[in-house]
């Protein structure tokens, strides 16, 4: 008797036919290149989002610093 992993249960719930094709028939799904390219694009997008959030907070800090400098210089 072979062991069925939890990820396989999830795959079966999502698509029983795909699970059967992989597990019983020994076929691998097509599109490995597209999936790999999509993962690279998602990682690049995640880095861009993190960088933009950092730039936004830097802008807020610089704005507050500029306002404080104007207040101090005005007095």
MMTF fields as JSON, N, C-alpha, C and O atoms, coordinates in Angstrom:
{
  "mmtfVersion": "1.0.0",
  "mmtfProducer": "UNKNOWN",
  "numBonds": 299,
  "numAtoms": 300,
  "numGroups": 75,
  "numChains": 1,
  "numModels": 1,
  "chainsPerModel": [1],
  "groupsPerChain": [75],
  "chainIdList": ["A"],
  "bondAtomList": [4, 2, 8, 6, 12, 10, 16, 14, 20, 18, 24, 22, 28, 26, 32, 30, 36, 34, 40, 38, 44, 42, 48, 46, 52, 50, 56, 54, 60, 58, 64, 62, 68, 66, 72, 70, 76, 74, 80, 78, 84, 82, 88, 86, 92, 90, 96, 94, 100, 98, 104, 102, 108, 106, 112, 110, 116, 114, 120, 118, 124, 122, 128, 126, 132, 130, 136, 134, 140, 138, 144, 142, 148, 146, 152, 150, 156, 154, 160, 158, 164, 162, 168, 166, 172, 170, 176, 174, 180, 178, 184, 182, 188, 186, 192, 190, 196, 194, 200, 198, 204, 202, 208, 206, 212, 210, 216, 214, 220, 218, 224, 222, 228, 226, 232, 230, 236, 234, 240, 238, 244, 242, 248, 246, 252, 250, 256, 254, 260, 258, 264, 262, 268, 266, 272, 270, 276, 274, 280, 278, 284, 282, 288, 286, 292, 290, 296, 294],
  "bondOrderList": [1, 1, 1, 1, 1, 1, 1, 1, 1, 1, 1, 1, 1, 1, 1, 1, 1, 1, 1, 1, 1, 1, 1, 1, 1, 1, 1, 1, 1, 1, 1, 1, 1, 1, 1, 1, 1, 1, 1, 1, 1, 1, 1, 1, 1, 1, 1, 1, 1, 1, 1, 1, 1, 1, 1, 1, 1, 1, 1, 1, 1, 1, 1, 1, 1, 1, 1, 1, 1, 1, 1, 1, 1, 1],
  "groupList": [{"groupName": "UNK", "atomNameList": ["N", "CA", "C", "O"], "elementList": ["N", "C", "C", "O"], "formalChargeList": [0, 0, 0, 0], "bondAtomList": [1, 0, 2, 1, 3, 2], "bondOrderList": [1, 1, 2], "singleLetterCode": "X", "chemCompType": "L-PEPTIDE LINKING"}],
  "groupTypeList": [0, 0, 0, 0, 0, 0, 0, 0, 0, 0, 0, 0, 0, 0, 0, 0, 0, 0, 0, 0, 0, 0, 0, 0, 0, 0, 0, 0, 0, 0, 0, 0, 0, 0, 0, 0, 0, 0, 0, 0, 0, 0, 0, 0, 0, 0, 0, 0, 0, 0, 0, 0, 0, 0, 0, 0, 0, 0, 0, 0, 0, 0, 0, 0, 0, 0, 0, 0, 0, 0, 0, 0, 0, 0, 0],
  "groupIdList": [1, 2, 3, 4, 5, 6, 7, 8, 9, 10, 11, 12, 13, 14, 15, 16, 17, 18, 19, 20, 21, 22, 23, 24, 25, 26, 27, 28, 29, 30, 31, 32, 33, 34, 35, 36, 37, 38, 39, 40, 41, 42, 43, 44, 45, 46, 47, 48, 49, 50, 51, 52, 53, 54, 55, 56, 57, 58, 59, 60, 61, 62, 63, 64, 65, 66, 67, 68, 69, 70, 71, 72, 73, 74, 75],
  "secStructList": [7, 7, 7, 7, 7, 2, 2, 2, 2, 2, 2, 2, 2, 2, 7, 2, 2, 2, 2, 2, 2, 2, 2, 6, 1, 7, 7, 7, 7, 1, 7, 2, 2, 2, 2, 2, 2, 2, 2, 2, 2, 2, 2, 2, 2, 2, 2, 2, 2, 2, 2, 2, 2, 2, 2, 2, 2, 2, 2, 2, 2, 2, 2, 2, 2, 2, 2, 2, 2, 2, 2, 2, 2, 2, 7],
  "xCoordList": [0.85, 0.0, 0.903, 1.828, 0.637, 1.453, 0.848, -0.341, 1.68, 1.263, 0.73, 1.324, -0.372, -0.932, -0.669, -1.102, 0.048, 0.403, -0.783, -1.722, -0.72, -1.796, -1.931, -3.043, -0.823, -0.896, -1.645, -2.328, -1.519, -2.251, -3.748, -4.555, -4.114, -5.533, -6.089, -7.182, -5.319, -5.741, -5.864, -6.806, -4.922, -4.979, -6.211, -6.879, -6.509, -7.677, -8.963, -9.871, -9.042, -10.246, -10.422, -11.54, -9.31, -9.381, -9.777, -10.664, -9.127, -9.43, -9.037, -7.861, -10.028, -9.774, -9.142, -8.314, -9.519, -8.958, -7.471, -6.687, -7.067, -5.647, -4.863, -3.755, -5.441, -4.775, -4.594, -3.518, -5.643, -5.567, -4.532, -3.755, -4.515, -3.546, -2.11, -1.241, -1.873, -0.518, -0.181, 0.882, -1.072, -0.787, -0.87, 0.0, -1.892, -2.131, -1.535, -0.828, -1.82, -1.37, 0.076, 0.686, 0.636, 2.032, 2.291, 3.429, 1.266, 1.436, 1.646, 1.046, 2.495, 2.731, 1.975, 1.869, 1.451, 0.707, 1.631, 2.807, 1.087, 1.845, 1.895, 1.136, 2.781, 2.823, 3.812, 3.659, 4.828, 5.827, 6.503, 6.755, 6.794, 7.484, 6.61, 7.09, 5.317, 4.414, 4.279, 4.253, 4.191, 4.088, 5.349, 5.275, 6.508, 7.777, 7.877, 8.306, 7.485, 7.517, 6.547, 6.853, 5.389, 4.417, 4.929, 4.688, 5.64, 6.212, 7.27, 7.354, 8.079, 9.094, 8.423, 8.847, 7.369, 6.663, 6.018, 6.054, 5.431, 4.82, 5.869, 5.629, 7.022, 8.088, 8.568, 8.796, 8.722, 9.163, 8.121, 8.474, 6.856, 5.788, 5.786, 5.606, 5.985, 6.04, 7.159, 6.982, 8.32, 9.438, 9.1, 9.429, 8.445, 8.071, 7.072, 7.167, 6.125, 5.14, 5.837, 5.553, 6.739, 7.458, 8.289, 8.34, 8.939, 9.754, 8.88, 9.263, 7.72, 6.834, 6.296, 6.134, 6.016, 5.556, 6.659, 6.396, 7.879, 9.001, 9.186, 9.454, 9.045, 9.173, 8.06, 8.286, 6.857, 5.745, 6.03, 5.834, 6.495, 6.796, 7.955, 7.958, 8.932, 10.03, 9.491, 9.903, 8.571, 7.956, 7.196, 7.274, 6.466, 5.734, 6.71, 6.485, 7.785, 8.782, 9.43, 9.631, 9.759, 10.364, 9.383, 9.78, 8.116, 7.105, 6.977, 6.939, 6.912, 6.822, 8.066, 7.968, 9.239, 10.483, 10.506, 10.962, 10.021, 9.973, 9.032, 9.356, 7.863, 6.906, 7.507, 7.364, 8.174, 8.818, 9.901, 10.028, 10.67, 11.706, 11.07, 11.59, 9.972, 9.283, 8.762, 8.869, 8.203, 7.675, 8.792, 8.637, 9.925, 11.058, 11.653, 12.006, 11.769, 12.36, 11.459, 11.955, 10.17, 9.208, 9.209, 8.804, 9.645, 9.603, 10.776, 10.879],
  "yCoordList": [-1.17, 0.0, 1.243, 1.338, 2.187, 3.391, 4.499, 4.485, 5.44, 6.555, 7.682, 8.014, 8.254, 9.406, 10.634, 10.701, 11.603, 12.822, 13.788, 13.673, 14.734, 15.721, 16.563, 16.933, 16.869, 17.652, 16.891, 17.493, 15.567, 14.766, 14.788, 14.771, 14.825, 14.924, 16.235, 16.272, 17.318, 18.615, 18.586, 19.147, 17.936, 17.809, 17.001, 17.348, 15.946, 15.106, 15.898, 15.806, 16.679, 17.472, 18.503, 18.757, 19.097, 20.094, 19.455, 19.959, 18.345, 17.671, 16.199, 15.847, 15.363, 13.937, 13.323, 12.418, 13.799, 13.262, 13.571, 12.702, 14.794, 15.152, 14.295, 13.849, 14.067, 13.211, 11.806, 11.222, 11.263, 9.914, 9.845, 8.892, 10.849, 10.848, 10.857, 10.168, 11.635, 11.708, 10.456, 9.864, 10.051, 8.978, 7.582, 6.746, 7.327, 5.992, 5.836, 4.865, 6.797, 6.683, 7.131, 6.837, 7.842, 8.267, 9.422, 9.627, 10.177, 11.311, 12.586, 12.772, 13.449, 14.748, 15.811, 15.719, 16.813, 17.866, 18.702, 18.89, 19.192, 20.063, 21.467, 21.801, 22.268, 23.673, 23.99, 25.005, 23.158, 23.451, 24.796, 25.555, 25.089, 26.339, 27.545, 28.541, 27.448, 28.566, 28.791, 29.933, 27.696, 27.826, 28.455, 29.324, 28.017, 28.574, 30.055, 30.856, 30.425, 31.832, 32.654, 33.785, 32.092, 32.791, 33.0, 34.045, 32.005, 32.144, 33.248, 34.012, 33.329, 34.383, 35.748, 36.688, 35.852, 37.139, 37.539, 38.71, 36.577, 36.891, 37.348, 38.284, 36.698, 37.101, 38.511, 39.319, 38.808, 40.148, 41.186, 42.261, 40.873, 41.798, 42.028, 43.156, 40.967, 41.103, 42.024, 42.839, 41.889, 42.78, 44.223, 45.141, 44.433, 45.783, 46.399, 47.584, 45.608, 46.11, 46.497, 47.552, 45.652, 45.957, 47.224, 48.054, 47.382, 48.568, 49.812, 50.856, 49.723, 50.884, 51.263, 52.448, 50.283, 50.598, 51.304, 52.253, 50.834, 51.492, 52.918, 53.823, 53.123, 54.469, 55.378, 56.563, 54.826, 55.624, 56.102, 57.276, 55.188, 55.567, 56.551, 57.446, 56.404, 57.372, 58.742, 59.752, 58.786, 60.05, 60.695, 61.908, 59.893, 60.426, 60.996, 62.082, 60.27, 60.737, 62.038, 62.957, 62.122, 63.349, 64.516, 65.65, 64.249, 65.305, 65.84, 67.051, 64.934, 65.355, 66.133, 67.162, 65.652, 66.365, 67.752, 68.705, 67.877, 69.179, 70.136, 71.311, 69.644, 70.484, 70.933, 72.095, 70.036, 70.407, 71.459, 72.39, 71.322, 72.321, 73.68, 74.712, 73.694, 74.968, 75.606, 76.819, 74.803, 75.323, 75.917, 76.994, 75.211, 75.688, 76.944, 77.883, 76.974, 78.133, 79.35, 80.477, 79.159, 80.255, 80.978, 82.138, 80.332, 80.937, 81.778, 82.352],
  "zCoordList": [0.0, 0.0, 0.0, 0.807, -0.898, -0.969, -0.114, 0.206, 0.24, 1.095, 0.216, -0.81, 0.619, -0.084, 0.785, 1.936, 0.215, 0.945, 0.986, 0.199, 1.912, 2.054, 0.794, 0.419, 0.137, -1.097, -2.181, -3.009, -2.176, -3.147, -2.868, -3.797, -1.615, -1.265, -1.805, -2.371, -1.624, -2.161, -3.668, -4.228, -4.332, -5.789, -6.204, -7.178, -5.483, -5.791, -5.616, -6.441, -4.54, -4.298, -5.41, -5.856, -5.856, -6.919, -8.239, -8.928, -8.605, -9.867, -9.75, -9.831, -9.561, -9.383, -10.627, -10.518, -11.792, -13.037, -13.13, -13.513, -12.787, -12.816, -11.825, -12.122, -10.653, -9.669, -10.223, -10.102, -10.83, -11.38, -12.499, -12.565, -13.379, -14.484, -13.957, -14.49, -12.915, -12.36, -11.562, -11.754, -10.675, -9.713, -10.343, -10.1, -11.138, -11.674, -13.067, -13.339, -13.953, -15.341, -15.524, -16.552, -14.538, -14.614, -15.561, -15.984, -15.901, -16.804, -15.997, -14.938, -16.507, -15.871, -16.65, -17.873, -15.968, -16.664, -17.539, -17.226, -18.62, -19.522, -18.938, -18.028, -19.461, -19.066, -17.971, -17.291, -17.772, -16.734, -16.991, -16.055, -18.252, -18.592, -18.268, -17.727, -18.603, -18.313, -16.82, -16.36, -16.05, -14.596, -14.023, -13.154, -14.508, -14.011, -14.358, -13.528, -15.573, -15.968, -15.121, -14.743, -14.828, -13.987, -12.576, -11.972, -12.044, -10.701, -10.682, -9.721, -11.745, -11.829, -11.895, -11.224, -12.713, -12.824, -11.503, -11.126, -10.798, -9.507, -8.497, -7.734, -8.488, -7.566, -7.896, -6.996, -9.197, -9.615, -9.208, -8.724, -9.4, -9.018, -7.504, -7.046, -6.735, -5.28, -4.833, -3.928, -5.478, -5.144, -5.508, -4.757, -6.656, -7.074, -6.098, -5.777, -5.63, -4.664, -3.358, -2.792, -2.885, -1.645, -1.812, -0.904, -2.959, -3.215, -3.272, -2.743, -3.901, -3.988, -2.617, -2.327, -1.769, -0.414, 0.375, 1.113, 0.212, 0.88, 0.386, 1.177, -0.927, -1.494, -0.987, -0.74, -0.831, -0.326, 1.092, 1.406, 1.953, 3.338, 3.398, 4.244, 2.523, 2.459, 2.075, 2.646, 1.112, 0.721, 1.865, 2.059, 2.621, 3.776, 4.804, 5.338, 5.081, 6.051, 5.572, 6.366, 4.277, 3.747, 3.787, 4.056, 3.522, 3.593, 5.017, 5.233, 5.977, 7.384, 7.777, 8.445, 7.368, 7.662, 7.04, 7.673, 5.808, 5.149, 5.854, 6.028, 6.266, 6.989, 8.311, 8.69, 9.015, 10.277, 10.059, 10.855, 9.005, 8.702, 8.39, 8.816, 7.666, 7.381, 8.662, 8.839, 9.551, 10.806, 11.649, 12.224, 11.724, 12.515, 11.883, 12.597, 10.56, 9.876, 9.953, 9.942, 10.029, 10.063, 11.397, 11.471, 12.422, 13.756, 14.038, 15.123]
}
